[in-house]
Amino acid sequence: MKITVRSIALIKTLLGQGEMELTLVDGATIDVLLAELTEIGGEKLAPYVRVPKEESAHAPLRVMVNGRDITALAGRKTVLEEGDDVLIFIPIAGG
């Protein structure tokens, strides 16, 4: 299946592009996608896609599938479907 992956800010820099089309196996999850992106982005991207060591810790990475945050879906076990649009970014805070 083919999906579109968009990224902004630091993730875009680490991947070397802001938008790409990827082909994944049917039934692939966000975990599978993140593993594929780690292959593309290498060791510089890896720390940002790892699962937090503590359950209460918030991972810096945010993932949206078709405009919905994966935390409102099945998290990293969210199953992707043909044509999905995935946005990956790190929230920026400031004041």
Secondary structure as UniProt FT lines:
FT   STRAND          2..7
FT   HELIX           9..15
FT   STRAND          19..23
FT   TURN            26..27
FT   HELIX           30..41
FT   HELIX           42..44
FT   HELIX           46..49
FT   TURN            55..56
FT   STRAND          62..65
FT   TURN            66..67
FT   STRAND          68..69
FT   HELIX           70..72
FT   TURN            73..74
FT   HELIX           75..77
FT   TURN            82..83
FT   STRAND          85..89
//
